[in-house]
Amino acid sequence: MPLYTSGLVRVQRAMFVACLLALVGCNPHMYDSVPALYDAKRSEVPGTWLCYDRTTVVLRPDGTADIRLLDGQEFDFDHRWRLSGKGRWKLTDQRAGWNDGQHVRLSLTARTGAATREPEPGETSDAADAPPPPRTYTWTFELERDDEDALRLYFFFGDPDSRSTYVLVRQDA
């Protein structure tokens, strides 16, 4: 039995591993931990939060919320519905979302509208197969701080392993 392998065998093994990783869809960051925030104060959360394509979420100090064109999180994002309506929010440190830290839980309690997001270029539309938009819905926002120590709300969308983030930033006062 030889104590070495030929260059051809090493190349074949490397190609096999590369093809296997490509088929599996390896994301080197899919199992990274999500940073947890523990120092958020309830008074930091109220305000008007904006995101992609006219999404607006108004969180009031009394715990009520106005939601406009907010997409679903994780796999629900793939259905392309966008919800609008009234709801409630709370800052919680209960285990939820992707980390042990604090979260903002936003519940749509009275839907006033639903829209459909247009497919991205090159993306196929499966609108006929998509389930109808829900009447109520609850989002769990992870929390982080930006470079200026301001609070930012976000959730993962699409396949959670891809770690695509939907970030809401506070509108300048």
C-alpha positions in Angstrom: 0.0 0.0 0.0 1.6 3.3 -1.0 2.3 6.0 1.6 1.5 8.8 -0.7 -1.4 9.7 -3.0 -1.0 10.9 -6.5 -1.7 14.5 -7.5 -4.7 13.2 -9.5 -6.3 11.6 -6.5 -5.9 14.7 -4.4 -7.5 16.8 -7.2 -10.4 14.4 -7.5 -11.0 14.5 -3.7 -10.8 18.3 -3.7 -13.3 18.5 -6.6 -15.6 16.0 -4.8 -15.6 18.1 -1.6 -16.1 21.4 -3.6 -19.1 19.9 -5.4 -20.5 18.5 -2.1 -20.3 21.9 -0.5 -21.9 23.6 -3.5 -24.8 21.1 -3.4 -25.3 21.5 0.3 -25.3 25.3 0.0 -22.7 25.9 2.6 -22.8 29.3 4.3 -19.8 29.7 6.5 -21.7 32.0 8.8 -25.0 30.1 9.1 -24.2 28.8 12.7 -22.5 32.0 14.0 -24.2 33.2 17.1 -26.4 36.3 16.9 -25.1 39.1 19.1 -27.4 39.7 22.1 -28.2 43.1 23.5 -29.0 43.4 27.2 -29.0 47.1 27.9 -31.9 48.5 25.8 -34.3 50.7 27.7 -38.0 50.7 26.9 -37.8 54.5 26.3 -35.4 53.9 23.4 -37.9 51.9 21.4 -40.8 54.3 20.6 -40.4 56.3 17.4 -40.9 55.9 13.6 -38.9 53.1 12.1 -38.3 52.8 8.3 -37.1 50.1 6.0 -37.1 49.0 2.4 -39.8 50.1 -0.1 -41.9 52.4 2.1 -42.1 50.2 5.2 -43.0 52.3 8.2 -43.5 51.1 11.7 -44.6 53.7 14.4 -44.0 52.4 17.9 -45.7 54.6 20.6 -44.7 54.9 24.2 -48.0 53.4 25.3 -47.2 50.1 23.6 -49.5 50.6 20.5 -48.2 50.5 17.0 -49.0 51.5 13.4 -47.6 49.2 10.8 -47.4 49.9 7.1 -46.1 47.5 4.4 -44.1 45.3 6.8 -42.9 42.1 5.2 -43.0 38.7 6.9 -40.0 37.3 8.6 -38.0 34.1 7.9 -39.7 31.9 5.3 -42.9 34.1 5.4 -40.9 36.7 3.5 -40.9 34.4 0.5 -44.7 34.7 0.2 -44.2 38.4 -0.7 -47.1 39.7 1.3 -46.7 43.0 3.1 -49.1 43.8 6.0 -50.5 47.1 7.3 -52.6 47.8 10.4 -52.7 48.5 14.1 -50.9 46.5 16.7 -49.0 46.3 20.0 -45.3 46.1 20.9 -43.3 45.2 23.9 -39.6 45.0 24.9 -38.9 41.6 26.3 -36.0 39.6 27.6 -37.8 36.3 27.2 -36.0 33.8 25.0 -37.3 34.4 21.5 -35.8 35.0 18.1 -32.2 34.0 17.5 -30.5 35.0 20.7 -30.9 35.2 24.5 -30.9 39.0 24.7 -33.7 41.5 24.5 -36.2 41.6 21.7 -39.0 43.7 20.5 -42.2 41.7 19.9 -44.6 43.4 17.5 -48.1 42.0 17.1 -50.4 43.0 14.3 -53.8 42.8 15.9 -56.0 44.6 13.3 -55.0 44.3 9.7 -56.1 47.2 7.6 -54.4 46.2 4.4 -52.2 43.7 2.6 -50.0 44.2 -0.5 -47.8 42.0 -2.5 -44.1 42.7 -3.1 -43.0 42.5 -6.7 -40.5 39.7 -7.6 -36.9 40.7 -7.9 -35.4 40.7 -11.4 -34.8 37.0 -12.5 -37.0 35.7 -9.6 -40.0 33.6 -10.6 -43.4 34.5 -9.2 -45.4 31.8 -7.5 -48.2 34.1 -6.3 -50.9 31.6 -7.3 -49.4 29.0 -4.9 -48.8 31.4 -2.0 -51.0 31.3 1.0 -53.2 34.3 1.7 -51.7 37.0 3.9 -52.5 36.4 7.6 -55.1 38.5 9.5 -52.8 38.8 12.5 -49.0 38.3 12.7 -46.2 38.6 15.3 -42.7 39.7 14.5 -39.7 39.2 16.7 -37.1 41.8 16.2 -33.5 41.3 17.3 -31.7 44.4 18.7 -28.3 45.8 17.9 -26.6 49.1 18.2 -25.0 51.0 15.4 -21.7 52.9 15.4 -23.3 55.8 17.2 -24.8 53.5 19.9 -28.3 54.0 18.5 -30.7 51.2 18.7 -31.5 49.2 15.5 -34.3 46.6 15.0 -33.9 43.7 12.6 -35.1 40.2 11.7 -33.9 37.5 9.4 -35.8 36.9 6.2 -35.9 34.2 3.6 -34.0 31.0 4.7 -32.9 31.8 8.3 -29.6 30.0 7.6 -28.7 32.6 4.9 -28.8 35.4 7.6 -30.3 38.0 5.3 -31.4 40.8 7.5 -34.4 43.2 7.3 -33.2 46.2 9.2 -35.4 49.0 10.5 -33.7 52.3 11.4 -35.2 55.2 13.3 -36.3 58.1 11.3 -34.4 61.3 12.2 -36.3 63.4 14.5 
